[in-house]
Amino acid sequence: MPAKGLAKRRPLPEEGSPRTKKVKIWHSSHRAEPGLVLTLGQGDVGQLGLGEDIMERKKPALVPLPEMTVQAEAGGMHTVCLSQSGKIYTFGCNDEGALGRDTSAEGSETTPGLVELAEKVVQVSAGDSHTAALTEDGRVFVWGSFRDNDGVIGLLEPMKKSSVPVLLELSTPIIKIVSGNDHLVMLTVDGDLFTCGCGEQGQLGRVPALFAHRGGRRGLQRLLIPQRVPIRGKRNGGKMRFQDAFCGAYFTFAVTQEGHVYGFGLSNYHQLGTQGTEPCFAPQNLTCFRNTTKSWIGFSGGQHHTVCVDSEGKAYSLGRADYGRLGLGAGVEEKSTPTVIAELPSISSVACGASVGYAVSSDGRAFAWGMGTNYQLGTGEEDDVWSPVEMMGKQLENRSVLAVSSGGQHTVLLVKDREQS
């Protein structure tokens, strides 16, 4: 399979004195098509971006942003928007610094605010209480904090969070970032994976179970300092190279240049596609994703389930079935292998919240299923949905959906106006 996601190095114009050249990075996951941001679900801490008075939305509502947006990511209780010009706007819960900006003014966390970052950003990611930004020259800035089952573990330093962007020390340019609830995965220009954050469930892929809780006797620095995920292959001098990476809440998927899928982290409901239900603390070659006729182009995971999409536009789910989160109909039990969601049309991308699933069709419609408690599905009701339903609402009329992202209790859609014939 061709490594379509790998980076191209493009030199920027020379700047400053002495003469220096920067590397301009690229990856197929960098979004460029501008759109409008819609939010729905719970907004009790401002994560909908609609102001202090809006506690919930049963249907998608338009977020007032000063610029067109190319990427919108839902964290656990906050939202991060990347503008067309490379600026970042955030809103929602700022208790751990996840907004990356001052929210001391009354109600300022409930509407979009600009994050002060001089560099142009090409990609963002958001977890439960952390946010990350990738610049056009391959550097990564982070803010907020990682947490484990006992509370805050820190960001760059043990027990220290940051309310403003800070630079991660990395020796190699990064071309893609993606966040789980409390871990960050970075793909380098050379095809390596670096991880940092919480490792309790094996989601870092490089910390043995013995050291998973707060780094064991080696301490939290083992978790917070980004390090390469070690994995051996038959090619490239025995070193496996990756072209893409994806996260669930507590687990990670990575796709090699040859198209093989590896995974590590929590798999207590087979959400990784493993035969057993033990957590995987080292990368596993997931044979259930092997197929010579197609390639896997997207993965997204909630707490206990995974939704994925292949190059033929078919969506699949696996893992826990409660509340309809697999989208496979009522009465379905958990799945340990990818199972096609037959009711969906041709799909271009998928997304998961904690107990919900979404798919964006090739013709720009959004479908949702799973737990309905927080109004995240756009049905206007709190009932669980066991099979995909098309998301509807006034703000979706005459608009195409570009992408969906789902957090703990809210959902974010990126949409554009349909061209009128």
FENJO-V331153 format. One record per helix or strand. SS is the DSSP state (a for helix, b for strand). FROM is the first residue (numbers start at 1). TO is the last residue. If there is no record, write none. Layout:
# FENJO-V331153
[[SS:FROM:TO] [SS:FROM:TO]]
This chain:
# FENJO-V331153
[[b:10:11] [b:15:15] [b:20:20] [b:23:24] [b:35:42] [b:56:62] [b:69:74] [b:78:83] [b:88:92] [a:108:110] [b:113:114] [b:121:126] [b:130:135] [b:140:144] [b:146:148] [b:151:154] [b:157:158] [b:160:160] [b:162:167] [b:174:179] [b:183:188] [b:193:197] [a:209:211] [a:216:218] [a:221:224] [b:227:228] [b:232:232] [a:236:238] [b:239:239] [b:242:247] [b:251:256] [b:261:265] [b:280:285] [a:287:289] [b:296:301] [b:305:310] [b:315:319] [a:322:324] [b:328:328] [b:335:340] [b:347:352] [b:356:361] [b:366:370] [b:385:390] [a:394:396] [b:399:406] [b:410:417]]
